[in-house]
């Protein structure tokens, strides 16, 4: 991840989607860009699985993220997505 924001939300009245949405809005305010990934502790999913999308942002489980924390940011591009370097100059 090139840029990231760690967001905390332990409100039991909010759904996972609402919490992610709030974190995404704060990221957009702070960085002026839209994130494409949000990592959460696996327990945040409950019975919903371990990966989903909220308004175009991939939400994925990651054990290194503490409970009630949301690590939002722009995922590093895969090698296929990176621009090719100029060769022979």
Secondary structure, DSSP 8 states (H G I E B T S, - for coil): --EEEEEE---TTS-HHHHHHHHHHHHHHHHSS---EEEE-GGGGTTS-SEEEETTEEEEE-TTS-TTEEEEEE----TTTS-------
